[in-house]
Structures are given as C-alpha cells and as structure tokens.
C-alpha cells in the first residue's frame, strides 16, 4: 500500500496540508518497504487553475493507493475515484499521525468531495 498525505513539507513530522490541489508537497509512505518519499507539488500549488486535477494526476503517477488530505474538490475526487484510489478527507495533525490512523483502520473513506471547485 502506498499512502500519500498532503503535507506542508516533505517530512513525516510535517503538518498535514489541508488542501489537495495546492498542497506544498505530498509525503508518500510505502507500507511494503516501511519507507517514505517527498513528492513536490509546487507547480500545482501555484497554478492559476486545474491544481486539483494536476495534483490527482501526480498522485496517480506516484502509484498512491490511498490519499489523506484535509479537503478535496469534485474534479480531483472524480479522477482519484476513477483510478480506484481511496480518499480520506478531514485529516489533521502530522503526516506520521495520519499514516498511523490509516494503518490502524481509524479513517473512513470519503464518498464525495467535501468542497466546491476553486476552494
């Protein structure tokens, strides 16, 4: 399983960034290897439009199987859903805490986007 978390910096002790499309970075934790990597999202964080879609495409390229974030708009939600990537919204705290909650089965997958586009 590859768990991608929206983050303010590329570290496990970073705070979760509440925005999917405009997150500063993603931290991708691989449960098979117990390792993580930071994936830059600056190009999307500064995009005039389409940040959510581009971020979702970036997460698909990273082979994420789950995405943990504060909020997700409708276009990114549709793209992640079509790629069969589980999405969890309402996530706060640190990346490490979010990953631990996911692994412990404490999170409930989102069934819809939780914000309108251009949030």
N, C-alpha and C positions, 0 to 999 in steps of 0.2 A: 504494500500500500504506500502511495506517495501523497502525503498530506501537505497541501500548500496553504500557508497562512499569510494574509496581508499584514505587512509589518512596516514600522517606521524606520527600521534599519535592518541590515542583513545579519541579525544575530538571534539566537534562541531566547535571550533575555530582553529582547526588544518588546516594546508595547505593540499590541495589535493595532494596525491602522484601520479605522472604521470604514474606509472606502475601498471598494474592489477596484474600480477602474483607475482611480487616481492615487492608489497606494504608492508609497515611495519605493517599495520593494516587496518581493514575496520570499518567504523562507519555506523551502520545500524539504520536508523531513521524510526520509525513506525508512519504513519500518523493517524492511528486509535486511538492510545493512546498518541500521542504527546510526545513520549519518544524515547530515543536512547540508544544504547549499543555499546561498542567497541568489536570487534572480532579480536583476534590475528591472524596474518599471518606469524609469524616468521619462522615456519617450511618450508613454501614455499618461503619466501624471501631468504633463504639460500640454497635452493635446487639446486643440480647440473643441473638437467633438469626436465621438466614437471611442472614447477612452475605455468604456466598459467592454465593448466588443473586442478591441485590440488586446486588452488585458486577458479576457477569456481565451482568445486565440493563443496568447503567450502561455497560459496555464495548460492548455491542451498540448502545446509543443513540449512542455516540461513533463508530460505524462502524469499529471496530477490525477489522482483518483478521488480525492476529496479536497474541497476548498473551504477554509474557515475565514470569515470576514465579519465586519460589523454590518454592512449593508450591501445589497446588490440590486441593480436596476433590471428592467424587463428584458432588454436585449441581451445583456450578458447572461442573465438567468436562462433564457431560451437556448443560447449557444452551449452553455455548460450542461444543461439538461439533455440536449441532443447528443452530446459527447458522452453521456452516461457518467458524468462526474457529480458526486454527491456534494451539495452545497449546504453549508451551515451558516446562518446569519445570527446577529445579536452577540457576536463573540467580543469579549473584552479581556483585559489583563495582558499578560505576556504571551509571547509565542509558545514558550515552554508550557505554560498553564493550559493554553488552548489545545495543544497537541496531547497533553496528558488527559484532558477531559474527553477528547475524541477517542483516544485509545481505551478509556475506561467505559465507553458507551454512554456517557452522560449528556451527549448532544443529540438534538432532534433535527433531522434534515429538513431544510426549507421546502415547502410545497409551492411557493410562488415568490416573486420578487417582493422585497419589502419597502422599496422606494420607487418613485417615478423616475423616468429618464432625466438626465441632466441634473441630478441631485448634487 
